[in-house]
């Protein structure tokens, strides 16, 4: 029995063209964007987190680490493995400001 969402129980949603379009649009509309590639886990596929200079961020599924790095290269932005370098401080600060109601 399916209770929530559109997927099937026990399955993860695969990346689609809408995910890629969203990432491309975010990179185009924000300054200083960097990509952080997040590895596949037991519950999610590989994802890429884009973080702008302001700290604003977005995350979407990709078909794998190579696809994430290829996308970053195509967009002309640096890509890092999140499990190695962690996440940028500006992202944590942006999250904190949003949680306190000081965000835009």
Residue frames as a rotation matrix with the C-alpha (Angstrom) as fourth column:
UNK 1
0.584 0.812 0.000 0.00
0.812 -0.584 0.000 0.00
0.000 0.000 -1.000 0.00
UNK 2
-0.477 -0.717 0.509 1.35
0.715 -0.653 -0.249 3.42
0.511 0.245 0.824 -0.95
UNK 3
0.231 0.556 -0.799 0.71
0.922 -0.387 -0.003 6.19
-0.311 -0.736 -0.602 1.57
UNK 4
0.474 -0.158 -0.866 2.78
0.006 -0.983 0.183 9.17
-0.881 -0.092 -0.465 0.44
UNK 5
-0.373 -0.759 -0.534 4.32
-0.470 -0.342 0.814 10.52
-0.800 0.555 -0.229 -2.75
UNK 6
0.468 0.517 -0.716 4.09
-0.856 0.063 -0.514 9.32
-0.221 0.854 0.472 -6.31
UNK 7
-0.399 -0.755 -0.520 6.68
-0.842 0.526 -0.117 6.55
0.362 0.391 -0.846 -6.26
UNK 8
0.475 0.462 -0.749 6.34
-0.168 0.883 0.438 2.91
0.864 -0.082 0.497 -5.46
UNK 9
0.878 -0.131 0.460 7.06
-0.457 0.054 0.888 1.64
-0.141 -0.990 -0.012 -1.98
UNK 10
0.561 -0.726 0.398 10.72
0.237 0.602 0.763 0.76
-0.793 -0.334 0.510 -1.52
UNK 11
0.250 -0.496 0.831 11.95
0.964 0.053 -0.259 2.49
0.084 0.867 0.492 -4.68
UNK 12
-0.176 -0.355 -0.918 13.83
0.379 -0.885 0.270 5.72
-0.908 -0.301 0.290 -5.22
UNK 13
0.867 0.491 -0.081 12.98
0.156 -0.422 -0.893 8.24
-0.472 0.762 -0.443 -7.91
UNK 14
0.030 -0.852 0.523 15.51
0.956 0.177 0.234 8.43
-0.292 0.493 0.819 -10.73
UNK 15
-0.476 -0.284 -0.832 16.92
0.062 -0.955 0.290 11.71
-0.877 0.087 0.473 -12.05
UNK 16
0.273 0.564 0.779 15.02
0.884 0.173 -0.434 13.17
-0.380 0.807 -0.451 -14.97
UNK 17
-0.280 -0.387 0.879 15.34
0.812 -0.584 0.002 16.04
0.512 0.714 0.477 -17.43
UNK 18
0.668 0.592 0.451 13.37
0.228 -0.740 0.633 18.33
0.709 -0.320 -0.629 -15.10
UNK 19
0.759 -0.483 -0.437 16.08
0.506 0.013 0.863 17.90
-0.411 -0.876 0.254 -12.45
UNK 20
-0.233 -0.902 0.363 18.77
0.943 -0.119 0.311 18.88
-0.237 0.415 0.878 -14.95
UNK 21
0.003 0.310 0.951 16.79
0.601 -0.761 0.246 21.90
0.800 0.570 -0.188 -16.17
UNK 22
0.928 0.360 -0.093 16.33
0.269 -0.477 0.837 23.08
0.257 -0.802 -0.539 -12.59
UNK 23
0.401 -0.863 -0.306 20.07
0.665 0.045 0.746 22.84
-0.630 -0.503 0.592 -11.88
UNK 24
-0.351 -0.512 0.784 20.94
0.922 -0.334 0.194 24.63
0.162 0.791 0.590 -15.13
UNK 25
0.386 0.602 0.699 18.50
0.423 -0.789 0.445 27.44
0.820 0.124 -0.559 -14.33
UNK 26
0.917 -0.079 -0.390 19.84
0.360 -0.252 0.898 27.83
-0.169 -0.965 -0.203 -10.77
UNK 27
0.011 -1.000 0.001 23.44
0.831 0.009 0.557 28.04
-0.557 -0.005 0.831 -12.03
UNK 28
-0.304 -0.063 0.951 22.44
0.817 -0.530 0.226 30.58
0.489 0.846 0.212 -14.68
UNK 29
0.459 0.683 0.569 20.47
0.294 -0.721 0.628 32.79
0.839 -0.121 -0.531 -12.27
UNK 30
0.976 -0.146 -0.161 22.93
0.130 -0.201 0.971 32.88
-0.174 -0.969 -0.177 -9.34
UNK 31
0.522 -0.851 0.061 26.46
-0.647 -0.441 -0.622 34.18
0.556 0.285 -0.781 -8.89
UNK 32
-0.295 -0.859 0.419 29.42
-0.923 0.143 -0.356 32.13
0.246 -0.492 -0.835 -7.69
UNK 33
0.719 0.673 0.172 27.76
-0.695 0.704 0.147 28.72
-0.022 -0.225 0.974 -7.91
UNK 34
-0.574 -0.817 -0.053 29.69
-0.812 0.576 -0.095 25.60
0.108 -0.011 -0.994 -6.89
UNK 35
0.420 0.686 -0.594 28.58
-0.596 0.702 0.390 21.96
0.685 0.191 0.704 -7.15
UNK 36
-0.464 -0.460 0.757 28.84
-0.862 0.432 -0.265 19.46
-0.205 -0.776 -0.597 -4.30
UNK 37
-0.113 0.356 -0.928 28.37
-0.573 0.740 0.353 15.86
0.812 0.571 0.120 -5.42
UNK 38
-0.131 0.194 0.972 26.62
-0.946 0.270 -0.181 13.71
-0.298 -0.943 0.148 -2.81
UNK 39
-0.902 -0.332 -0.277 27.01
-0.410 0.859 0.305 9.93
0.137 0.389 -0.911 -3.04
UNK 40
-0.015 0.873 -0.488 24.18
-0.394 0.443 0.805 7.48
0.919 0.204 0.337 -3.44
UNK 41
-0.681 -0.104 0.725 22.79
-0.727 0.219 -0.651 6.16
-0.091 -0.970 -0.225 -0.16
UNK 42
-0.905 0.381 0.190 20.41
0.353 0.921 -0.166 3.39
-0.238 -0.083 -0.968 0.79
UNK 43
-0.049 0.981 -0.189 17.48
0.679 -0.106 -0.727 5.78
-0.733 -0.164 -0.660 0.39
UNK 44
0.697 0.281 -0.660 18.51
-0.222 -0.790 -0.571 8.28
-0.682 0.545 -0.488 -2.31
UNK 45
0.689 -0.486 0.539 20.29
0.715 0.329 -0.617 8.22
0.123 0.810 0.574 -5.63
UNK 46
-0.458 -0.881 -0.118 23.35
0.878 -0.469 0.091 10.38
-0.135 -0.062 0.989 -6.26
UNK 47
0.746 0.665 -0.042 22.51
0.655 -0.744 -0.131 14.05
-0.118 0.070 -0.991 -5.85
UNK 48
-0.424 -0.815 0.395 24.25
0.791 -0.546 -0.277 17.30
0.441 0.195 0.876 -6.65
UNK 49
0.468 0.451 -0.760 23.94
0.783 -0.610 0.120 20.31
-0.409 -0.652 -0.639 -4.39
UNK 50
-0.088 -0.457 0.885 24.49
0.710 -0.652 -0.266 23.70
0.699 0.605 0.382 -6.03
UNK 51
0.331 0.102 -0.938 25.49
0.845 -0.475 0.247 26.50
-0.420 -0.874 -0.243 -3.66
UNK 52
0.581 -0.052 0.812 25.55
0.498 -0.767 -0.405 30.14
0.644 0.640 -0.419 -4.75
UNK 53
-0.505 -0.818 0.276 27.89
0.335 -0.481 -0.810 32.82
0.796 -0.317 0.517 -3.38
UNK 54
-0.175 0.558 0.811 24.97
-0.700 -0.650 0.296 34.04
0.693 -0.515 0.504 -1.22
UNK 55
-0.850 -0.122 0.513 24.67
-0.466 0.628 -0.623 30.60
-0.246 -0.768 -0.591 0.40
UNK 56
0.256 0.965 -0.057 21.35
-0.839 0.192 -0.509 29.87
-0.480 0.178 0.859 -1.29
UNK 57
-0.802 -0.585 0.119 21.29
-0.485 0.754 0.444 26.28
-0.349 0.298 -0.888 -2.46
UNK 58
0.414 0.875 -0.252 19.34
-0.901 0.355 -0.249 23.64
-0.128 0.330 0.935 -4.33
UNK 59
-0.614 -0.559 0.557 19.65
-0.496 0.823 0.279 19.86
-0.614 -0.105 -0.782 -4.55
UNK 60
0.491 0.744 -0.453 18.53
-0.854 0.309 -0.419 17.48
-0.172 0.593 0.787 -7.28
UNK 61
0.475 -0.248 0.844 19.10
0.069 0.967 0.245 13.88
-0.878 -0.058 0.476 -8.29
UNK 62
0.134 -0.466 -0.875 21.58
-0.983 -0.171 -0.059 13.01
-0.122 0.868 -0.481 -11.03
UNK 63
0.821 0.286 -0.495 22.23
-0.426 0.884 -0.195 9.67
0.381 0.371 0.847 -12.69
UNK 64
0.692 -0.618 -0.373 25.61
0.711 0.671 0.210 9.26
0.121 -0.411 0.904 -10.97
UNK 65
0.382 -0.620 -0.686 28.80
0.382 -0.570 0.728 11.00
-0.841 -0.540 0.019 -9.85
UNK 66
-0.621 -0.633 0.462 30.16
0.666 -0.115 0.737 11.24
-0.414 0.766 0.493 -13.41
UNK 67
0.024 0.725 0.688 26.93
0.873 -0.351 0.339 12.91
0.487 0.593 -0.641 -14.57
UNK 68
0.803 0.256 -0.538 27.23
0.540 -0.695 0.476 15.44
-0.252 -0.672 -0.696 -11.73
UNK 69
-0.052 -0.917 -0.396 30.83
0.335 -0.389 0.858 16.30
-0.941 -0.087 0.327 -12.58
UNK 70
-0.592 -0.100 0.800 29.99
0.804 -0.009 0.594 16.46
-0.052 0.995 0.086 -16.30
UNK 71
0.484 0.839 0.249 27.10
0.817 -0.535 0.215 18.84
0.313 0.099 -0.944 -15.59
UNK 72
0.642 -0.309 -0.702 29.34
0.341 -0.705 0.622 21.11
-0.687 -0.639 -0.347 -13.50
UNK 73
-0.474 -0.866 0.159 31.95
0.488 -0.108 0.866 21.12
-0.733 0.488 0.474 -16.26
UNK 74
-0.317 0.451 0.834 29.30
0.910 -0.102 0.402 21.96
0.266 0.886 -0.378 -18.86
UNK 75
0.751 0.660 -0.030 28.02
0.625 -0.696 0.354 24.81
0.213 -0.285 -0.935 -16.66
UNK 76
0.099 -0.825 0.557 31.56
0.223 -0.527 -0.820 26.08
0.970 0.206 0.132 -16.07
UNK 77
0.553 0.115 0.825 31.40
-0.724 -0.424 0.545 25.72
0.412 -0.898 -0.151 -12.28
UNK 78
-0.585 -0.811 0.014 33.71
-0.691 0.489 -0.532 23.89
0.425 -0.321 -0.846 -9.88
UNK 79
0.588 0.731 -0.347 32.60
-0.430 0.646 0.631 20.52
0.685 -0.221 0.694 -8.52
UNK 80
-0.513 -0.695 0.505 33.62
-0.802 0.178 -0.570 18.91
0.306 -0.697 -0.649 -5.24
UNK 81
-0.230 0.403 -0.886 32.87
0.262 0.902 0.342 15.59
0.937 -0.153 -0.313 -3.59
UNK 82
0.342 0.479 0.808 30.77
-0.566 -0.581 0.584 16.56
0.750 -0.658 0.072 -0.56
UNK 83
0.960 0.043 -0.277 31.93
0.159 0.730 0.664 13.51
0.231 -0.682 0.694 1.40
UNK 84
0.122 -0.989 -0.078 35.53
0.921 0.142 -0.362 14.71
0.370 -0.027 0.929 1.10
UNK 85
-0.697 -0.481 0.532 35.32
0.368 -0.876 -0.310 18.50
0.615 -0.020 0.788 1.43
UNK 86
-0.509 0.599 -0.619 32.05
0.707 -0.119 -0.697 18.93
-0.491 -0.792 -0.363 3.36
UNK 87
0.352 0.739 0.575 29.66
0.901 -0.434 0.006 21.81
0.254 0.516 -0.818 2.79
UNK 88
-0.476 -0.606 0.637 30.53
0.459 -0.789 -0.408 25.51
0.750 0.099 0.654 2.62
UNK 89
-0.738 0.113 -0.665 30.01
0.609 -0.311 -0.729 27.74
-0.290 -0.944 0.161 5.66
UNK 90
-0.893 0.400 -0.207 27.97
-0.442 -0.867 0.231 30.20
-0.087 0.298 0.951 3.58
UNK 91
-0.399 0.771 -0.496 25.33
-0.095 0.504 0.859 27.51
0.912 0.390 -0.128 3.07
UNK 92
-0.339 0.239 -0.910 25.04
0.878 0.427 -0.216 26.87
0.337 -0.872 -0.355 6.82
UNK 93
-0.864 -0.011 -0.503 24.80
0.250 -0.878 -0.409 30.63
-0.437 -0.479 0.761 7.44
UNK 94
-0.751 0.637 -0.171 22.07
-0.505 -0.389 0.771 30.97
0.425 0.665 0.614 4.79
UNK 95
-0.247 0.655 -0.714 20.12
0.395 0.741 0.543 28.11
0.885 -0.148 -0.441 6.42
UNK 96
-0.547 -0.018 -0.837 20.49
0.832 -0.123 -0.541 29.75
-0.094 -0.992 0.083 9.84
UNK 97
-0.947 0.197 -0.254 19.26
-0.206 -0.979 0.009 33.12
-0.246 0.061 0.967 8.54
UNK 98
-0.525 0.788 -0.322 16.26
-0.341 0.152 0.928 31.45
0.780 0.597 0.188 6.89
UNK 99
-0.255 0.404 -0.879 15.40
0.714 0.691 0.110 29.56
0.652 -0.599 -0.465 10.07
UNK 100
-0.612 -0.047 -0.789 15.53
0.682 -0.537 -0.497 32.82
-0.400 -0.843 0.361 12.06
UNK 101
0.455 0.879 0.141 13.31
0.810 -0.343 -0.476 34.59
-0.371 0.330 -0.868 9.53
UNK 102
0.192 -0.478 -0.857 16.10
-0.099 -0.878 0.468 36.91
-0.976 -0.005 -0.216 8.36
UNK 103
-0.525 -0.430 0.734 16.20
0.602 0.423 0.678 35.44
-0.602 0.798 0.037 4.84
UNK 104
-0.910 0.131 -0.394 15.04
-0.342 -0.775 0.531 37.11
-0.236 0.618 0.750 1.67
